[in-house]
Amino acid sequence: MDGSAGRRLAAPALVGLLTAAGLALRLAVAHQSLFADELSTYWIVTAHDLGGVLSTVHSNAEITPPLYFVAAWLATQISHAPELLRAPSLIAGTATIPLVYLLGMRTLGRAAALVAMALTAVAPFMVYYSAEARGYGVMMALTVLSTLAMLIAVDSGRARWWVVYALASAGAAYSHYTCFFVLAAQLLWVLWAHPEARRRALLANAGAALLFLPWITGLVKDFTSPTGKILSALSPFNAHSIRIVLEHWTLGYPYSTVAKITELPGKPALVLVALGLIVGVVGVARRVRAPLLSDRRLVLLVALFVATPFAEAAVSLVTTHLFAVRNLAASWPPMALLAGALVAAAGPRLRYAAALLLIAGVGIGGVKMLEDTYERPHYREAASFVDRAARPGDAVIDGTGFLSPGPLTAFDAASGRRRLVFRANAPQERDHPFDIRDPIVTPQQAIGRAVAAAAGGRIFDVELYSKEGAPSPDGTFPAGYRLVDTRTYPGIVNVAVQVYAPSG
């Protein structure tokens, strides 16, 4: 057996190994408590039948299309566990790993495809959104599939692949609107690079648009929703924010407020990534004689990579601020493929060193996602303690609604029992998403209501607190109550349960 045959046989084993490693990372993250916008998904999916899911997503309660919510509703007919709510993302995020490899094989070759696949398997960004109950993971899988199907259709001329291209494009659009820029780049590229395929490409895109047409009223509502203006006001668009967004999109934790890139992936990991890229650039500089962009398929990957950040930056300059870490998701797989292309082009002597350095640096960040410090807040552990320890008549102050879009808080989603619960720092309403007109319950109001309702029983105060400080109530308990127990649960946001009992 010659060397090339051995490499061909080894490639499927590596694909399987990398896919399994990526799945293991994603499963480890998928068990964590529901957090932030996932709570909106939880409420929509668990509080409505399928028709109610579609009508709620079509309203101002959401500004994203419906595919993820429908898939999550189907998955949660078994159970409302977070793992099932995240199942569509988990399946799609795992499938993206071999899909990136197949797209790399179709555009760059085996070496680059394997490097890109490894990066996709372990990158913090991909791990996080493969285990989040929102549409980003599904959208990324479908945009990669759409690109792959388009190239196979061009190469083979078979009509069925144009159908797959159209279906995947429509599915991506039904997952998240930010894929539109990548889908437009795909179409422009095929019209330029393959004149013979223009008619079929236009027909496939017309078919995708026709499939999306039933949701056009939802699109209009979402684009005119005041939520977009509110989000724009909360996150300024300037040079500093652009730098932070790009850092965390490429290498860091997806929530830029959680950890600097010097913490995750960390300084040693950044050094490894920098060395890997430097080795790759040196190798390419020594070997390349013709312009790299003479390869039409490399042009495609560059177009897909720049489409989302450049288009979102342009939109953000004149209207709604779109430029955010998660909104760049559609262009992450092309970025991994371009990194693979750089490494592979370094030549047989340097490519292995560059690949190992780059994958190791990115992989450190992926493994750090499993540390307590970078896990989602441990709401389930806190709620489990309350469910075990609270007796009939005890009351709960729920301070976890501060980071929820409503109407359910993280404690609502995590607790397995119904009891006297009084919210703090959030509206008390549970029948509609939080609105600026809903009155916020102050911590002192929540304490007064809980004490009155408990009538001599204990108070379980579930609070969020900073990593630098110690847990403490935001309000003051009556003189007759004393602190008898404290449980702390560290994560990207720390959670504490403090138990207060009457002094007698």
Secondary structure, DSSP 8 states (H G I E B T S, - for coil): --HHHHHHHHHHHHHHHHHHHHHHHHHHHHTS---TTHHHHHHHHHSS-HHHHHHHHHTTT-SS-SHHHHHHHHHTTS---HHHHTHHHHHHHHHHHHHHHHHHHHHT-HHHHHHHHHHHHH-HHHHHHTTSSSSHHHHHHHHHHHHHHHHHHHHH--HHHHHHHHHHHHHHHHH-GGGHHHHHHHHHHHHHH-GGGHHHHHHHHHHHHHHHGGGHHHHHHHHT-HHHHHHHHHS--SHHHHHHHHHHHHTS-SSTTT--TIIIIIHHHHHHHHHHHHHHHHHHHHH--S-GGGSHHHHHHHHHHHHHHHHHHHHHHHSS----TGGGGGGHHHHHHHHHHHHHTT-TTTHHHHHHHHHHHHHHHHHHTTSGGGS---HHHHHHHHHHH--TT-EEEE-GGGG--SSS-HHHHH--S--EEEESSB----SS---TTS--B-HHHHHHHHHHHHTTS-EEEEEEE-SSS----SS---TTEEEEEEEEE-SSSEEEEEEEEE--
